[in-house]
Amino acid sequence: MVLQKNQFISYRRVSTQSQGLSGLGLEGQKQSIDDYLTSINGELIKDVVEIGSGKDDSNRPELQNTIQLARKTGATIVVSKLCRLSRDLEFIARLMKDSRVKFRISTMRDADEFSISIWACMVQRERQEISIRTKDALRAAKRRGIKLGIAGKENIKKCNIAKIQVANRFAIKVNNIIQPLRESGYTLQGIANVLNSSGVKTPRGCSYTTTSVRNCIKRIDMVHQTKVS
Protein backbone atom coordinates (compact mmCIF):
# COMPACT_ATOMS: atom_id res chain seq x y z
CA MET A 1 0.00 0.00 0.00
CA VAL A 2 1.36 3.43 -0.98
CA LEU A 3 1.16 5.96 1.82
CA GLN A 4 -0.25 9.35 0.84
CA LYS A 5 2.21 12.19 1.30
CA ASN A 6 1.39 15.10 3.56
CA GLN A 7 0.41 18.05 1.37
CA PHE A 8 1.86 21.55 1.75
CA ILE A 9 1.40 25.06 0.39
CA SER A 10 4.60 27.10 0.47
CA TYR A 11 4.29 30.83 1.11
CA ARG A 12 7.22 33.07 0.28
CA ARG A 13 7.30 36.83 0.81
CA VAL A 14 9.55 39.81 0.22
CA SER A 15 8.78 43.37 1.30
CA THR A 16 9.54 45.43 -1.82
CA GLN A 17 8.91 45.31 -5.54
CA SER A 18 12.64 45.54 -6.30
CA GLN A 19 13.33 42.50 -4.12
CA GLY A 20 10.58 40.62 -5.91
CA LEU A 21 11.95 41.45 -9.35
CA SER A 22 15.51 40.59 -8.39
CA GLY A 23 14.59 37.40 -6.58
CA LEU A 24 16.43 38.67 -3.50
CA GLY A 25 15.46 36.47 -0.59
CA LEU A 26 12.97 34.36 -2.53
CA GLU A 27 15.49 31.76 -3.62
CA GLY A 28 16.81 31.36 -0.10
CA GLN A 29 13.29 30.84 1.19
CA LYS A 30 12.58 28.30 -1.55
CA GLN A 31 15.72 26.31 -0.78
CA SER A 32 14.91 26.13 2.93
CA ILE A 33 11.33 25.02 2.25
CA ASP A 34 12.41 22.46 -0.37
CA ASP A 35 14.95 20.96 2.04
CA TYR A 36 12.28 20.67 4.72
CA LEU A 37 9.74 19.00 2.43
CA THR A 38 12.37 16.57 1.18
CA SER A 39 13.29 15.60 4.73
CA ILE A 40 9.70 14.71 5.61
CA ASN A 41 8.66 13.40 2.18
CA GLY A 42 6.09 16.19 1.86
CA GLU A 43 4.16 17.01 -1.31
CA LEU A 44 4.02 20.61 -2.49
CA ILE A 45 0.65 21.37 -4.10
CA LYS A 46 1.18 25.10 -4.58
CA ASP A 47 3.94 27.68 -4.26
CA VAL A 48 2.75 31.20 -3.43
CA VAL A 49 4.91 34.32 -3.74
CA GLU A 50 3.86 37.74 -2.49
CA ILE A 51 5.37 41.20 -2.34
CA GLY A 52 4.17 43.06 0.73
CA SER A 53 5.03 44.25 4.20
CA GLY A 54 4.86 41.76 7.05
CA LYS A 55 3.22 44.35 9.31
CA ASP A 56 -0.03 44.69 7.33
CA ASP A 57 -1.61 41.27 6.84
CA SER A 58 -4.95 42.67 5.61
CA ASN A 59 -3.27 44.04 2.46
CA ARG A 60 -1.70 40.74 1.45
CA PRO A 61 -4.26 39.04 -0.80
CA GLU A 62 -1.98 36.09 -1.60
CA LEU A 63 -1.64 35.31 2.09
CA GLN A 64 -5.42 35.35 2.52
CA ASN A 65 -5.81 33.12 -0.54
CA THR A 66 -3.21 30.74 0.89
CA ILE A 67 -5.09 30.49 4.18
CA GLN A 68 -8.37 29.84 2.38
CA LEU A 69 -6.74 27.13 0.24
CA ALA A 70 -5.31 25.50 3.36
CA ARG A 71 -8.77 25.43 4.93
CA LYS A 72 -10.29 23.96 1.78
CA THR A 73 -7.68 21.27 1.08
CA GLY A 74 -6.38 20.49 4.56
CA ALA A 75 -2.85 21.17 3.34
CA THR A 76 -0.29 22.68 5.70
CA ILE A 77 1.17 26.14 5.03
CA VAL A 78 4.97 26.16 5.20
CA VAL A 79 7.19 29.26 5.42
CA SER A 80 10.95 29.54 5.75
CA LYS A 81 10.81 31.83 8.79
CA LEU A 82 8.06 33.14 11.03
CA CYS A 83 8.58 36.74 9.91
CA ARG A 84 7.77 35.71 6.33
CA LEU A 85 4.30 34.69 7.51
CA SER A 86 3.67 37.76 9.63
CA ARG A 87 5.25 40.24 12.02
CA ASP A 88 1.97 40.73 13.88
CA LEU A 89 1.66 38.82 17.16
CA GLU A 90 -2.15 38.96 17.19
CA PHE A 91 -2.40 37.61 13.64
CA ILE A 92 -0.09 34.69 14.42
CA ALA A 93 -2.02 33.93 17.61
CA ARG A 94 -5.33 33.85 15.69
CA LEU A 95 -3.84 31.56 13.08
CA MET A 96 -2.57 29.20 15.77
CA LYS A 97 -6.08 29.02 17.25
CA ASP A 98 -7.69 28.29 13.88
CA SER A 99 -8.38 24.54 13.94
CA ARG A 100 -8.71 24.48 10.14
CA VAL A 101 -5.25 25.89 9.47
CA LYS A 102 -1.88 24.30 10.12
CA PHE A 103 1.47 25.91 9.44
CA ARG A 104 5.10 24.89 9.74
CA ILE A 105 8.39 26.80 9.72
CA SER A 106 11.18 25.15 7.77
CA THR A 107 13.96 26.68 9.89
CA MET A 108 12.18 25.74 13.15
CA ARG A 109 11.29 22.13 12.41
CA ASP A 110 10.88 21.02 16.02
CA ALA A 111 9.15 24.15 17.30
CA ASP A 112 6.03 23.63 19.40
CA GLU A 113 3.28 26.20 20.00
CA PHE A 114 5.09 27.62 23.04
CA SER A 115 8.29 28.21 21.05
CA ILE A 116 6.38 29.79 18.18
CA SER A 117 4.61 32.12 20.63
CA ILE A 118 7.95 33.32 21.97
CA TRP A 119 9.34 33.91 18.49
CA ALA A 120 6.15 35.73 17.50
CA CYS A 121 6.80 38.19 20.34
CA MET A 122 10.39 38.66 19.15
CA VAL A 123 9.34 39.19 15.54
CA GLN A 124 6.81 41.85 16.57
CA ARG A 125 9.40 43.52 18.79
CA GLU A 126 11.81 43.76 15.85
CA ARG A 127 9.03 45.34 13.79
CA GLN A 128 8.37 47.85 16.60
CA GLU A 129 12.07 48.72 16.84
CA ILE A 130 12.17 49.63 13.16
CA SER A 131 8.97 51.68 13.45
CA ILE A 132 10.13 53.58 16.55
CA ARG A 133 13.51 54.44 15.05
CA THR A 134 11.92 55.55 11.78
CA LYS A 135 9.46 57.87 13.56
CA ASP A 136 12.23 59.31 15.76
CA ALA A 137 14.37 60.00 12.70
CA LEU A 138 11.44 61.66 10.89
CA ARG A 139 10.73 63.94 13.88
CA ALA A 140 14.40 64.88 14.10
CA ALA A 141 14.47 65.68 10.37
CA LYS A 142 11.36 67.87 10.66
CA ARG A 143 12.91 69.80 13.56
CA ARG A 144 15.86 70.54 11.30
CA GLY A 145 13.48 71.85 8.65
CA ILE A 146 14.03 68.97 6.25
CA LYS A 147 11.07 67.98 4.09
CA LEU A 148 10.93 64.29 3.30
CA GLY A 149 8.91 62.59 0.60
CA ILE A 150 8.22 58.89 0.24
CA ALA A 151 11.77 58.21 -0.93
CA GLY A 152 13.22 60.00 2.09
CA LYS A 153 11.09 58.00 4.51
CA GLU A 154 12.10 54.76 2.83
CA ASN A 155 15.77 55.71 3.12
CA ILE A 156 15.37 56.35 6.84
CA LYS A 157 13.64 53.00 7.26
CA LYS A 158 16.47 51.27 5.40
CA CYS A 159 18.99 53.07 7.61
CA ASN A 160 17.23 51.86 10.75
CA ILE A 161 17.15 48.30 9.43
CA ALA A 162 20.88 48.62 8.80
CA LYS A 163 21.41 49.73 12.42
CA ILE A 164 19.57 46.64 13.66
CA GLN A 165 21.73 44.47 11.42
CA VAL A 166 24.88 46.07 12.87
CA ALA A 167 23.59 45.38 16.39
CA ASN A 168 22.90 41.78 15.38
CA ARG A 169 26.45 41.32 14.09
CA PHE A 170 27.86 42.80 17.30
CA ALA A 171 25.76 40.42 19.40
CA ILE A 172 27.05 37.44 17.42
CA LYS A 173 30.65 38.47 18.14
CA VAL A 174 29.99 38.91 21.86
CA ASN A 175 28.25 35.54 21.87
CA ASN A 176 31.66 33.91 21.42
CA ILE A 177 32.24 34.91 25.04
CA ILE A 178 28.70 34.62 26.35
CA GLN A 179 27.84 31.15 25.05
CA PRO A 180 30.67 29.26 26.81
CA LEU A 181 29.86 31.09 30.05
CA ARG A 182 26.17 30.14 29.75
CA GLU A 183 27.11 26.53 29.16
CA SER A 184 29.32 26.66 32.26
CA GLY A 185 26.40 27.80 34.40
CA TYR A 186 27.30 31.47 34.84
CA THR A 187 24.49 33.78 35.94
CA LEU A 188 23.64 36.91 33.97
CA GLN A 189 25.52 38.98 36.55
CA GLY A 190 28.46 36.61 36.33
CA ILE A 191 28.55 36.97 32.55
CA ALA A 192 28.36 40.77 32.90
CA ASN A 193 31.29 40.71 35.34
CA VAL A 194 33.43 38.69 32.93
CA LEU A 195 32.62 41.00 30.00
CA ASN A 196 33.36 44.10 32.03
CA SER A 197 36.61 42.74 33.46
CA SER A 198 37.67 41.84 29.91
CA GLY A 199 37.08 45.40 28.75
CA VAL A 200 34.17 44.49 26.48
CA LYS A 201 31.64 47.31 26.06
CA THR A 202 28.07 47.42 24.78
CA PRO A 203 27.47 48.91 21.29
CA ARG A 204 26.92 52.28 23.03
CA GLY A 205 30.21 52.03 24.91
CA CYS A 206 28.69 51.21 28.30
CA SER A 207 29.48 48.52 30.85
CA TYR A 208 27.38 45.37 30.84
CA THR A 209 24.56 44.80 33.32
CA THR A 210 22.27 41.81 33.79
CA THR A 211 19.71 43.60 31.61
CA SER A 212 22.11 44.26 28.74
CA VAL A 213 23.37 40.65 28.87
CA ARG A 214 19.79 39.39 28.79
CA ASN A 215 18.98 41.66 25.84
CA CYS A 216 22.09 40.46 24.01
CA ILE A 217 21.06 36.82 24.49
CA LYS A 218 17.56 37.59 23.20
CA ARG A 219 19.01 39.30 20.14
CA ILE A 220 21.30 36.35 19.45
CA ASP A 221 18.36 33.96 19.65
CA MET A 222 16.31 36.18 17.35
CA VAL A 223 19.15 36.37 14.81
CA HIS A 224 19.31 32.60 14.66
CA GLN A 225 15.60 32.19 13.89
CA THR A 226 13.95 35.33 12.61
CA LYS A 227 16.46 37.32 10.64
CA VAL A 228 14.92 38.41 7.33
CA SER A 229 16.17 36.40 4.40
SVG drawing of the C-alpha trace seen along z (x, -y; Angstrom):
<svg xmlns="http://www.w3.org/2000/svg" viewBox="-13 -74 53 76">
<polyline fill="none" stroke="black" stroke-width="0.4" points="0.0,0.0 1.4,-3.4 1.2,-6.0 -0.2,-9.3 2.2,-12.2 1.4,-15.1 0.4,-18.1 1.9,-21.5 1.4,-25.1 4.6,-27.1 4.3,-30.8 7.2,-33.1 7.3,-36.8 9.5,-39.8 8.8,-43.4 9.5,-45.4 8.9,-45.3 12.6,-45.5 13.3,-42.5 10.6,-40.6 12.0,-41.4 15.5,-40.6 14.6,-37.4 16.4,-38.7 15.5,-36.5 13.0,-34.4 15.5,-31.8 16.8,-31.4 13.3,-30.8 12.6,-28.3 15.7,-26.3 14.9,-26.1 11.3,-25.0 12.4,-22.5 15.0,-21.0 12.3,-20.7 9.7,-19.0 12.4,-16.6 13.3,-15.6 9.7,-14.7 8.7,-13.4 6.1,-16.2 4.2,-17.0 4.0,-20.6 0.6,-21.4 1.2,-25.1 3.9,-27.7 2.7,-31.2 4.9,-34.3 3.9,-37.7 5.4,-41.2 4.2,-43.1 5.0,-44.3 4.9,-41.8 3.2,-44.4 0.0,-44.7 -1.6,-41.3 -4.9,-42.7 -3.3,-44.0 -1.7,-40.7 -4.3,-39.0 -2.0,-36.1 -1.6,-35.3 -5.4,-35.4 -5.8,-33.1 -3.2,-30.7 -5.1,-30.5 -8.4,-29.8 -6.7,-27.1 -5.3,-25.5 -8.8,-25.4 -10.3,-24.0 -7.7,-21.3 -6.4,-20.5 -2.8,-21.2 -0.3,-22.7 1.2,-26.1 5.0,-26.2 7.2,-29.3 10.9,-29.5 10.8,-31.8 8.1,-33.1 8.6,-36.7 7.8,-35.7 4.3,-34.7 3.7,-37.8 5.3,-40.2 2.0,-40.7 1.7,-38.8 -2.1,-39.0 -2.4,-37.6 -0.1,-34.7 -2.0,-33.9 -5.3,-33.9 -3.8,-31.6 -2.6,-29.2 -6.1,-29.0 -7.7,-28.3 -8.4,-24.5 -8.7,-24.5 -5.3,-25.9 -1.9,-24.3 1.5,-25.9 5.1,-24.9 8.4,-26.8 11.2,-25.1 14.0,-26.7 12.2,-25.7 11.3,-22.1 10.9,-21.0 9.1,-24.1 6.0,-23.6 3.3,-26.2 5.1,-27.6 8.3,-28.2 6.4,-29.8 4.6,-32.1 7.9,-33.3 9.3,-33.9 6.2,-35.7 6.8,-38.2 10.4,-38.7 9.3,-39.2 6.8,-41.9 9.4,-43.5 11.8,-43.8 9.0,-45.3 8.4,-47.9 12.1,-48.7 12.2,-49.6 9.0,-51.7 10.1,-53.6 13.5,-54.4 11.9,-55.6 9.5,-57.9 12.2,-59.3 14.4,-60.0 11.4,-61.7 10.7,-63.9 14.4,-64.9 14.5,-65.7 11.4,-67.9 12.9,-69.8 15.9,-70.5 13.5,-71.8 14.0,-69.0 11.1,-68.0 10.9,-64.3 8.9,-62.6 8.2,-58.9 11.8,-58.2 13.2,-60.0 11.1,-58.0 12.1,-54.8 15.8,-55.7 15.4,-56.3 13.6,-53.0 16.5,-51.3 19.0,-53.1 17.2,-51.9 17.1,-48.3 20.9,-48.6 21.4,-49.7 19.6,-46.6 21.7,-44.5 24.9,-46.1 23.6,-45.4 22.9,-41.8 26.4,-41.3 27.9,-42.8 25.8,-40.4 27.1,-37.4 30.7,-38.5 30.0,-38.9 28.2,-35.5 31.7,-33.9 32.2,-34.9 28.7,-34.6 27.8,-31.1 30.7,-29.3 29.9,-31.1 26.2,-30.1 27.1,-26.5 29.3,-26.7 26.4,-27.8 27.3,-31.5 24.5,-33.8 23.6,-36.9 25.5,-39.0 28.5,-36.6 28.5,-37.0 28.4,-40.8 31.3,-40.7 33.4,-38.7 32.6,-41.0 33.4,-44.1 36.6,-42.7 37.7,-41.8 37.1,-45.4 34.2,-44.5 31.6,-47.3 28.1,-47.4 27.5,-48.9 26.9,-52.3 30.2,-52.0 28.7,-51.2 29.5,-48.5 27.4,-45.4 24.6,-44.8 22.3,-41.8 19.7,-43.6 22.1,-44.3 23.4,-40.7 19.8,-39.4 19.0,-41.7 22.1,-40.5 21.1,-36.8 17.6,-37.6 19.0,-39.3 21.3,-36.4 18.4,-34.0 16.3,-36.2 19.1,-36.4 19.3,-32.6 15.6,-32.2 13.9,-35.3 16.5,-37.3 14.9,-38.4 16.2,-36.4"/>
</svg>
